Amino acid sequence: MRTLSALDTFIGHVDNALKTLVPKASSSHRANPALTQTAHEMSAQEQRHASGLMRINHTGEVCAQALYLGQSLTARLPEVREAMNEAAEEEVDHLVWCEERLHELDSHTSILNPIFYGLSYSIGALAGAIGDKWSLGFVAATENQVCKHLKEHIQILPVQDQRSRAILEVMLEDEERHAATALQAGGAVFPPLVQAGMTQMSKVMTKSTYRI
């Protein structure tokens, strides 16, 4: 396998950023789970609420893309670097599904996505530089945070919005697997204080992207 040069890596990461941030620039490998569900009428308020929740989840996937790519940049072990790249590819499905659902709801993705992408990329690169054990542990902790949001959103979505619910249920299954895989690969379990700090940071993202 050919070793990528620094320029190759840079171009690949820029390409990922554009595909993540530009609407309809990415395509999923799996069929959208929403297609298995019938669309039901919702009130204007219910539609706004569903849109806000799906916008949060879309931004979460934007952050996941940036996090994994940033970590792959500085990961020391080749197998860890490859695992980060594979995880990022799997998250593309989630990104596309959420974007498609937002379009169906006549809504939009968050205008804050470029900011969150940049922050997440930097955090991922820093985590990777500290060491693969902590980098993988950060993946597990982050995925656990995502799972908490997904479980909550599944519960508070409008009852008739089965299309959004179908997407979130598949995402939850994937994210739980990613977290378990990171720990099995040798990721460190973060102490409660650190996890609490991550929870507070995630609240900033959720509250800001619900509407914008």
C-alpha positions as CSV (number, residue, x, y, z in Angstrom):
1,M,0.0,0.0,0.0
2,R,1.4,3.4,-1.0
3,T,2.3,5.7,1.8
4,L,0.4,9.0,1.5
5,S,2.5,12.2,1.4
6,A,1.7,15.2,3.6
7,L,0.1,16.8,0.5
8,D,-2.0,13.8,-0.2
9,T,-3.2,13.8,3.4
10,F,-4.0,17.5,3.3
11,I,-6.0,17.2,0.1
12,G,-7.9,14.3,1.5
13,H,-8.8,16.2,4.6
14,V,-9.9,19.3,2.7
15,D,-12.0,17.1,0.5
16,N,-13.6,15.6,3.6
17,A,-14.4,19.0,5.0
18,L,-16.0,20.1,1.8
19,K,-18.1,17.0,1.5
20,T,-19.2,17.3,5.1
21,L,-20.1,21.0,5.0
22,V,-21.4,21.5,1.5
23,P,-25.1,20.4,1.2
24,K,-25.7,17.3,-0.9
25,A,-21.9,16.8,-1.5
26,S,-21.9,13.4,0.1
27,S,-23.8,10.2,-0.6
28,S,-24.6,7.3,1.8
29,H,-23.6,3.7,1.3
30,R,-26.7,2.3,3.0
31,A,-30.4,3.1,2.2
32,N,-32.0,5.8,4.4
33,P,-33.9,4.0,7.2
34,A,-36.6,6.7,6.8
35,L,-37.7,5.1,3.5
36,T,-39.2,2.2,5.4
37,Q,-41.6,4.5,7.2
38,T,-44.7,6.3,6.0
39,A,-44.7,10.1,6.2
40,H,-47.4,11.5,8.5
41,E,-48.8,15.0,8.9
42,M,-47.4,17.1,11.7
43,S,-48.4,20.5,13.0
44,A,-46.1,23.5,12.4
45,Q,-44.9,23.3,15.9
46,E,-44.2,19.6,15.8
47,Q,-42.3,20.0,12.5
48,R,-40.1,22.8,13.9
49,H,-39.4,20.6,16.9
50,A,-38.5,17.6,14.8
51,S,-36.3,19.8,12.6
52,G,-34.5,21.2,15.6
53,L,-33.7,17.7,16.9
54,M,-32.5,16.5,13.5
55,R,-30.4,19.6,13.0
56,I,-28.7,18.8,16.3
57,N,-28.0,15.3,15.2
58,H,-26.7,16.5,11.8
59,T,-24.3,18.8,13.5
60,G,-23.2,16.0,15.8
61,E,-22.3,14.0,12.7
62,V,-20.4,17.0,11.3
63,C,-18.4,17.0,14.6
64,A,-17.8,13.3,14.3
65,Q,-16.4,13.6,10.8
66,A,-14.0,16.3,12.0
67,L,-13.1,14.5,15.2
68,Y,-12.1,11.2,13.4
69,L,-10.2,13.0,10.7
70,G,-8.3,15.1,13.2
71,Q,-7.4,12.0,15.2
72,S,-6.3,10.1,12.1
73,L,-3.9,13.0,11.4
74,T,-1.9,12.5,14.6
75,A,-2.6,8.8,15.6
76,R,0.6,7.0,16.1
77,L,-0.3,3.4,15.3
78,P,-1.3,2.6,11.7
79,E,-4.2,0.4,12.8
80,V,-5.6,3.1,14.9
81,R,-5.3,5.6,12.1
82,E,-7.1,3.2,9.8
83,A,-9.8,2.6,12.4
84,M,-10.4,6.4,12.6
85,N,-10.7,6.6,8.8
86,E,-13.2,3.7,8.7
87,A,-15.3,5.2,11.5
88,A,-15.5,8.5,9.6
89,E,-16.7,6.7,6.5
90,E,-19.4,5.0,8.5
91,E,-20.6,8.3,10.0
92,V,-21.1,9.7,6.5
93,D,-24.4,7.6,6.2
94,H,-25.7,9.4,9.4
95,L,-24.7,12.8,8.0
96,V,-26.5,12.2,4.7
97,W,-29.6,10.7,6.4
98,C,-30.0,13.6,8.7
99,E,-29.6,16.1,5.9
100,E,-32.2,14.3,3.8
101,R,-34.6,14.3,6.6
102,L,-34.1,18.0,7.2
103,H,-34.9,18.7,3.6
104,E,-38.1,16.6,3.9
105,L,-39.0,18.8,6.9
106,D,-38.5,21.9,4.8
107,S,-35.7,22.9,7.2
108,H,-31.9,23.5,7.0
109,T,-28.6,22.4,8.5
110,S,-27.0,24.6,11.1
111,I,-25.0,27.7,9.9
112,L,-22.7,27.0,12.8
113,N,-21.4,23.8,11.3
114,P,-18.1,25.2,10.0
115,I,-17.2,26.5,13.5
116,F,-18.0,23.1,15.1
117,Y,-16.1,21.3,12.4
118,G,-13.0,23.4,13.0
119,L,-13.2,23.0,16.8
120,S,-13.8,19.2,16.6
121,Y,-10.9,18.7,14.1
122,S,-8.6,20.6,16.4
123,I,-9.7,18.6,19.5
124,G,-9.3,15.3,17.5
125,A,-5.8,16.2,16.4
126,L,-4.9,17.1,20.0
127,A,-6.3,13.8,21.4
128,G,-4.4,11.8,18.8
129,A,-1.2,13.6,19.6
130,I,-1.5,12.8,23.3
131,G,-1.6,9.1,22.6
132,D,-3.7,6.4,21.0
133,K,-5.0,5.1,24.3
134,W,-6.5,8.5,25.1
135,S,-7.5,9.1,21.6
136,L,-9.6,5.9,21.5
137,G,-10.9,6.7,24.9
138,F,-12.0,10.1,23.7
139,V,-13.9,8.4,20.8
140,A,-15.7,6.1,23.3
141,A,-16.6,9.0,25.6
142,T,-17.8,11.1,22.7
143,E,-19.9,8.3,21.2
144,N,-21.4,7.7,24.6
145,Q,-22.5,11.4,24.7
146,V,-24.0,11.0,21.3
147,C,-25.9,7.9,22.4
148,K,-27.4,9.8,25.3
149,H,-28.6,12.5,22.9
150,L,-30.0,10.0,20.5
151,K,-31.9,8.1,23.2
152,E,-33.4,11.3,24.4
153,H,-34.4,12.5,21.0
154,I,-36.0,9.2,20.1
155,Q,-38.2,9.7,23.2
156,I,-39.2,13.4,22.6
157,L,-39.7,13.3,18.8
158,P,-43.4,13.9,17.8
159,V,-45.1,10.5,18.0
160,Q,-46.0,10.5,14.3
161,D,-42.5,11.3,13.1
162,Q,-41.6,7.7,12.5
163,R,-39.2,8.7,9.6
164,S,-36.9,10.6,11.9
165,R,-37.2,8.0,14.6
166,A,-36.1,5.2,12.2
167,I,-33.0,7.2,11.3
168,L,-32.1,7.8,14.9
169,E,-32.6,4.2,15.9
170,V,-30.1,3.0,13.3
171,M,-27.7,5.7,14.3
172,L,-27.9,4.7,17.9
173,E,-27.0,1.1,17.1
174,D,-24.0,2.2,15.1
175,E,-22.7,4.7,17.7
176,E,-23.0,2.1,20.5
177,R,-20.9,-0.2,18.4
178,H,-18.3,2.5,17.7
179,A,-18.0,3.2,21.4
180,A,-17.5,-0.5,22.3
181,T,-15.0,-1.0,19.5
182,A,-12.9,2.0,20.7
183,L,-12.7,0.5,24.2
184,Q,-11.9,-2.9,23.0
185,A,-9.1,-1.5,20.9
186,G,-7.5,-0.2,24.1
187,G,-9.2,3.1,24.7
188,A,-9.0,4.5,28.2
189,V,-12.1,5.0,30.3
190,F,-12.4,8.7,31.1
191,P,-13.0,9.7,34.7
192,P,-16.4,11.0,35.7
193,L,-15.2,14.6,36.0
194,V,-13.9,14.6,32.4
195,Q,-17.1,13.1,31.2
196,A,-19.1,15.7,33.0
197,G,-17.1,18.4,31.3
198,M,-17.8,16.8,27.9
199,T,-21.5,16.8,28.8
200,Q,-21.4,20.5,29.4
201,M,-19.6,21.2,26.1
202,S,-22.2,19.1,24.2
203,K,-25.0,21.2,25.7
204,V,-23.5,24.3,24.1
205,M,-23.7,22.6,20.7
206,T,-27.3,21.2,21.2
207,K,-28.8,24.5,22.5
208,S,-27.2,26.6,19.7
209,T,-28.0,24.3,16.8
210,Y,-31.6,23.5,17.7
211,R,-32.7,26.8,16.1
212,I,-29.7,27.9,14.0
